[in-house]
Amino acid sequence: MQIDVDYRPSYALAKAKLEPGEEVKVEAGAMVATTVGVEIETRAEGGLLASLGRKVLGGESFFINTYRAPAEGGQVYLAPALPGDIKVLDLDGDELLVQSGGFLAASPSIDIDTKWGGAKTFFASEGLILLRLRGIGKLVISSYGAIDEFTLGPDEKLTVDTGHLVSFSSGIGFKVRKVGGLKSTLFSGEGLVVDLTGPGKATLQSRSEDAFLSWLIPKLPTRDDH
């Protein structure tokens, strides 16, 4: 499967070129267009309970759409709901943790799961869950705004507003804490940041949904305005 990304970073569009009979797993609602003959099948990824876990705990769609190319091959065009960037990652048996909403598409060989519990729980306004993706193949993630990638060396640290974190390798240590008085999110009341500790890679997004909503909602008309 070959995936090209156009119109980066503001309105990125991914074009997945599939070989004959090849499949790609896609987040529900992300399909823009397909060539003639491409078939779609909606599956409960990993079984019913795993899918329920992603929906209830991870904020992702209950089902994953699988697109299959016909005998002559085909293409699937993909885009996230919000304006922003798309990045294609090649996983080679490694494991990546992705913020809820950051998953766009993946090779069939990539396992999609949720990560839950104790010190490995990630607190953010979307919920308490990160998607855990692992396997061998291509993974497509999306962001609100542009994507920036950081490589952390051993014991190197980076503090990130939780609303701007898209993904990080599972080998990175992380600790979420409040920053009193920093109103960086809409729903938390106090700002939340995560301290990342290397080694590993992390991707950030240049915009935050929560920051945008905190700006937008006070400007929306109310009944009293009429």
C-alpha positions as CSV (number, residue, x, y, z in Angstrom):
1,M,0.0,0.0,0.0
2,Q,1.3,3.4,-1.0
3,I,-0.1,6.5,0.8
4,D,0.6,10.0,-0.4
5,V,-0.5,13.1,1.5
6,D,-1.4,16.4,-0.3
7,Y,-2.4,19.9,0.8
8,R,-0.4,19.8,4.0
9,P,-0.5,21.0,6.7
10,S,-3.8,22.9,6.8
11,Y,-6.2,20.7,4.8
12,A,-4.3,17.5,4.3
13,L,-5.8,14.7,2.1
14,A,-4.4,11.1,2.2
15,K,-4.5,9.0,-1.0
16,A,-4.1,5.3,-0.3
17,K,-3.2,3.3,-3.4
18,L,-4.2,-0.3,-2.9
19,E,-2.8,-3.3,-4.8
20,P,-5.3,-5.9,-6.1
21,G,-7.3,-7.4,-3.2
22,E,-5.4,-5.2,-0.7
23,E,-7.3,-3.8,2.3
24,V,-7.0,-0.7,4.5
25,K,-8.7,-0.1,7.9
26,V,-10.3,3.4,8.1
27,E,-11.9,5.4,10.9
28,A,-15.6,5.8,10.3
29,G,-16.5,9.0,8.5
30,A,-12.9,9.6,7.2
31,M,-13.6,8.4,3.6
32,V,-13.7,11.2,1.0
33,A,-13.8,9.1,-2.2
34,T,-12.9,5.8,-3.7
35,T,-12.2,4.6,-7.2
36,V,-14.7,2.3,-9.0
37,G,-14.9,-1.3,-7.6
38,V,-13.5,-0.6,-4.1
39,E,-15.6,-2.5,-1.6
40,I,-16.4,-1.5,2.0
41,E,-17.1,-3.7,4.9
42,T,-17.9,-2.5,8.4
43,R,-16.4,-4.6,11.2
44,A,-16.3,-4.5,14.9
45,E,-12.5,-4.3,15.2
46,G,-11.1,-6.9,17.6
47,G,-14.5,-8.2,18.4
48,L,-17.6,-6.7,20.0
49,L,-16.1,-6.0,23.5
50,A,-12.9,-4.4,22.1
51,S,-15.0,-2.1,19.9
52,L,-17.2,-1.2,22.8
53,G,-14.1,-0.3,24.8
54,R,-12.9,2.0,22.0
55,K,-16.3,3.7,21.7
56,V,-17.1,4.1,25.4
57,L,-13.6,4.6,26.8
58,G,-11.6,5.8,23.9
59,G,-14.0,8.1,22.1
60,E,-13.4,6.4,18.8
61,S,-16.1,5.1,16.5
62,F,-17.6,1.7,17.5
63,F,-16.8,0.2,14.1
64,I,-13.9,0.4,11.7
65,N,-14.5,0.4,8.0
66,T,-12.4,-1.9,5.8
67,Y,-11.9,-1.0,2.2
68,R,-10.8,-3.7,-0.3
69,A,-9.5,-3.1,-3.8
70,P,-10.8,-5.0,-6.8
71,A,-8.7,-7.2,-9.1
72,E,-7.3,-4.1,-10.9
73,G,-6.4,-2.3,-7.7
74,G,-7.9,1.0,-6.4
75,Q,-7.6,4.1,-4.4
76,V,-9.2,5.5,-1.2
77,Y,-9.1,9.2,-0.4
78,L,-9.1,10.1,3.3
79,A,-9.4,13.2,5.5
80,P,-10.0,13.9,9.2
81,A,-13.0,15.9,10.4
82,L,-11.0,18.9,11.5
83,P,-8.7,21.0,9.3
84,G,-5.1,19.9,9.9
85,D,-2.3,17.6,9.0
86,I,-1.9,13.9,8.2
87,K,1.2,11.8,8.9
88,V,2.0,8.3,7.6
89,L,4.1,6.2,10.0
90,D,5.7,2.8,9.3
91,L,5.4,0.5,12.3
92,D,7.9,-2.4,12.5
93,G,6.5,-4.4,15.4
94,D,6.7,-1.4,17.7
95,E,3.8,0.1,19.8
96,L,2.4,3.6,19.6
97,L,-0.1,5.4,21.9
98,V,-2.4,7.7,20.0
99,Q,-4.7,10.4,21.5
100,S,-8.4,9.7,21.0
101,G,-9.4,11.1,17.6
102,G,-5.9,10.9,16.2
103,F,-6.3,7.6,14.4
104,L,-7.2,7.8,10.7
105,A,-6.3,4.6,9.0
106,A,-4.0,1.6,9.1
107,S,-2.8,-1.6,7.4
108,P,-4.9,-4.7,8.3
109,S,-1.9,-6.1,10.2
110,I,-2.0,-3.2,12.7
111,D,-3.8,-4.1,15.9
112,I,-6.0,-1.3,17.4
113,D,-6.7,-1.5,21.1
114,T,-7.3,0.7,24.1
115,K,-5.0,1.2,27.1
116,W,-6.5,1.6,30.5
117,G,-5.7,1.6,34.2
118,G,-3.5,3.0,36.9
119,A,-0.3,4.9,36.1
120,K,-0.9,4.1,32.4
121,T,-4.1,6.1,32.2
122,F,-3.8,9.4,30.3
123,F,-6.0,12.3,31.5
124,A,-7.4,14.6,28.8
125,S,-10.6,16.4,28.1
126,E,-11.7,13.8,25.6
127,G,-11.6,11.0,28.1
128,L,-9.2,8.7,30.0
129,I,-8.1,6.5,27.1
130,L,-5.3,6.3,24.6
131,L,-5.6,4.0,21.6
132,R,-2.8,1.5,21.5
133,L,-1.6,0.6,18.0
134,R,1.0,-2.1,17.3
135,G,2.1,-4.4,14.6
136,I,3.9,-4.2,11.2
137,G,2.5,-2.0,8.5
138,K,1.4,1.6,7.9
139,L,-0.4,3.8,10.4
140,V,-2.0,7.1,9.4
141,I,-2.6,9.7,12.1
142,S,-4.2,13.1,11.9
143,S,-4.1,16.3,13.8
144,Y,-5.9,19.6,14.3
145,G,-3.4,22.0,12.8
146,A,0.1,21.0,11.7
147,I,2.0,18.0,13.1
148,D,5.4,18.4,14.6
149,E,7.6,15.5,15.6
150,F,10.1,15.4,18.5
151,T,12.8,12.8,19.2
152,L,13.7,12.5,22.9
153,G,17.0,11.0,24.0
154,P,17.4,8.9,27.2
155,D,16.0,10.8,30.2
156,E,15.3,13.8,28.0
157,K,12.1,15.6,29.0
158,L,9.4,17.6,27.3
159,T,6.3,19.2,28.8
160,V,3.3,19.3,26.6
161,D,-0.2,20.7,27.0
162,T,-2.5,17.6,26.8
163,G,-4.6,19.2,24.1
164,H,-1.6,19.3,21.8
165,L,-0.3,15.8,22.1
166,V,-1.1,13.4,19.3
167,S,1.0,10.3,19.8
168,F,4.1,8.9,21.5
169,S,6.0,5.7,21.4
170,S,5.2,3.3,24.3
171,G,8.7,3.4,25.6
172,I,8.3,7.0,26.6
173,G,7.5,7.6,30.3
174,F,4.7,10.1,31.0
175,K,3.2,11.8,34.0
176,V,0.1,14.1,33.8
177,R,-0.2,17.0,36.2
178,K,-2.3,20.1,36.7
179,V,-0.9,23.6,36.1
180,G,-2.9,25.8,38.4
181,G,-4.2,28.9,36.8
182,L,-3.4,27.8,33.2
183,K,-6.8,27.7,31.5
184,S,-5.6,25.8,28.5
185,T,-8.6,23.5,28.2
186,L,-12.3,24.0,28.3
187,F,-13.5,21.3,30.6
188,S,-10.7,20.7,33.1
189,G,-11.0,24.0,35.0
190,E,-7.2,23.9,35.4
191,G,-4.7,23.3,32.7
192,L,-3.3,19.8,32.3
193,V,0.2,19.1,31.0
194,V,2.0,15.8,30.5
195,D,5.7,15.4,31.2
196,L,7.3,13.1,28.7
197,T,10.6,11.3,29.4
198,G,12.6,9.7,26.6
199,P,13.8,7.8,24.9
200,G,11.3,7.8,22.0
201,K,9.3,9.9,19.6
202,A,6.3,12.1,20.1
203,T,4.1,14.0,17.7
204,L,2.3,17.2,18.6
205,Q,-0.4,19.3,16.9
206,S,-0.1,23.0,16.5
207,R,-3.8,23.7,17.5
208,S,-6.1,22.4,20.3
209,E,-9.7,21.6,20.0
210,D,-10.4,22.7,23.6
211,A,-8.6,26.0,23.1
212,F,-10.7,26.6,20.0
213,L,-13.9,25.8,21.8
214,S,-13.1,28.0,24.7
215,W,-12.7,30.8,22.3
216,L,-15.7,30.0,20.2
217,I,-18.5,29.1,22.7
218,P,-18.6,32.5,24.4
219,K,-19.2,34.1,21.0
220,L,-22.1,31.9,20.1
221,P,-25.6,33.6,20.2
222,T,-27.9,32.7,23.0
223,R,-31.7,33.0,23.4
224,D,-31.1,36.2,25.3
225,D,-29.5,37.7,22.3
226,H,-32.8,37.6,20.3
